[in-house]
Amino acid sequence: MNKIMIKFSIATVCYNAGSLLPRTIASVEAQDFPAIEHLIIDGNSQDETLAHIHHYQERNSRATVQHDIVCRSEPDEGLYDAMNKGARRASGEWIIFMNAGDTFVNEHVISKMFGQADKETDVIYGDIMKNGQLKSSLSPRNCHKMFYCHQGVFTRTSCLCEIPFDIKHRYSADFKQAKQLFLAGKRFQHIDIPVANFDTNGL
């Protein structure tokens, strides 16, 4: 897949995550992928979260920075409602959700993933690191088990708008959506690369 022709969205959902957000922003900014927008979907935080975001936005406005930071802060109906907002707001062809505290394993991950991706694929997924240990993804199939962590999956934004997260499922909407994408005939591709360091202190 020609990465030069792709714009990519990274969505970070957060609430009162001021102590965690800077390392996620730094990890996104370190990516060597040509065109990235970083969407921060904040649930109306009352701590220093917004101050951190504004600091990075001001700094980027004064410098030649390749990656845009766009913030939307308002009350929401939970994690998956915020993730749906991120998908609707995204201008990139592809999107991944990296929540506050999550980081990419290195600065080349997105370039490596899309360097190996088939152009007809709808969902590209790798593995994650959890507490320093590799957690491998599973092959998508019609079973009652999550295939991958959303920190390790790159999905066409159009697919997430077509099949959004069902916010009635407070803790498992990502599993339901992955299964819906599979049953809808979307094309999956696993690439044997660890994508993200998953922060286990989140929701």
N, C-alpha and C positions, 0 to 999 in steps of 0.2 A: 504494500500500500504506500502511495506517495505521500509522506508526511508533510511535504511542503504545501500540499493542496488542502490540508486539514486545519480547521480551527477547533480547539479543544476547550471544554469547560470543566473546571474542577469546582465542585460545590461543597462548601463547609457549613454544616448546620451546627449552631451552637446556642448556648444560653448560659450566661454568667460563667464564661470560660476564659476569663482574662489571663489566668495563669498558664493556660494550655495553648491558646491561639497563636502566640508568636512563633512557636516552633513549627506549627503547621504551615503558617504563611512562609516562613523561611524555607521550608522543604519544597513548597510549590515554586517559589522564586528561583530555587536552585536548578529546576528542571531545564534541560537543554533543548526541549521541544520548541519549534519555531513560533507557534502562536497559541497562547493560553490566556483564557480569562479566568480569574478566581472569583467565584461568587460566594459571598459570605451571607448566609441566611440566618439572621439573628432573631431570637424570640423575645426581643425587647429587654435585653440584659440590663441589670441595675448595678453591675460592678464595673470594672475598668475595661471590659471587652470593647466597647465602642471607641474608647480613647485609643486603644491599640490600633483599631482599624483605621481611624482617622489619621493617626500618626503615619502609618504605611501609605495611605492614600496621598497625604501631603508630600511625603518624601518622594513618592513616585512621580508626582506632578512636576517636581523640580529636577528630575533626572530622566535620562533615557533608559527606561525600564521596559523590557520586552513584554511583561505580563501585567495585564490590567487587574485591579481589585475593585469589585463592585459590591456594595453592601446594601442589604435591605433589612431593616430592623422594625419589627412589629410583633404583637402577640400572635401566636399560632395555636393550632390544636394538637401539638405534639410533634415528635420527630418526623413522622412520615408525611404529615401535612407540610412541614418545612421542606422536606425533600421534594415533594411535588412542586412547591413554589420554585425551588431551584431548577427543576427540569423545565418548567414553563418559562422561566426567565432566561435560560441559557441561550446564547447565540451560537455556541459551538455545535458542530455536527455530532460530536461525541461528548459524553459526560461521565465523570466518576465522582463518587461521594467520599471525601476525605474529611472526617469530622474533627473537631478540635482535639488536639493531642495526637492524632494520627500523622504519620510521616511516610514519605516514599523511602524505599530502602537505599536508593542512591539517586543521583541527578540524571541518570540515563534511562530510567525505567520506561517512561512513556515512549521515548525514541526507539528503544529495543522492542517493546511490545508491538508498536505500529510498523516497525521494520519487518516483522514476521507475520503480520496480519493479512488475511485474505480480504480482498476488496469487497467481496459479497457478504461478509460476515456482519451480523447484527449485534452480537454480544461477544466481546473478547475478554477472557478472564485468565488470571494467573493465580498465584498462591500468596499467602501472607506470612508474616512473622508474628508470632504471639508469645510474649514473655521470652523472647530470644529463641524460640523453637519454630521450625518450619511447620506450617499447617497447610497441607495439600488440599486442593480443591477436588471435587468429585465430578464425574461425567453427568451432564444434565439428563434426567430421566423422570418418568412419572412415578415418583416415590415421595414419601413423607419425610424428606430430609433436605436441608439446605445444601445447594451445590457448592456455594462459595460465599465469602464475605464480601459485602458491597465495597469495602476498601480495596478489593482486588479485581473489580470488574469494570470494564469500559463498555458502555451501552450507547447505541445510537439514540440521540435525544428524541428523535421522532418516535421511537419505540416506547419510551417512558411517557411521552405525552399521549400516545395511543392506549397504553395500559399503565395507568398511574398506580401508585401505592394505595392500597385500600386502608384508609386511616381507622377503620373499625378494628383492625388488628394492631393493637398497641405495640406488641413486641415481635410480631412475625409477618408484617406486611411485605418485607423484602423476600421472604420465602414464597409467599403466595404469588407475588409478582413474577419471580423467577420461573415458577411453575407455569404461570399463565403465558409467559413468553415462550416457554418450551412447547406448550400445548397449541399455541397459535402458529407454530411452525417457524419461529425465528431461528436464524442460523447462529450456532454457538461455535466458538473456537477456543480451546485451551492452549495457552502458551506456557511452557514450563519455566516460568520466571517468578520469583517472589516480588510482589509489587509494593506492599506496604508493611510498615510496622504498626500493628493494630494496638491502639491504646485500650487496655481492658478496664480503665476507670470510667468509661462513658456509661450511657444508659444501659 
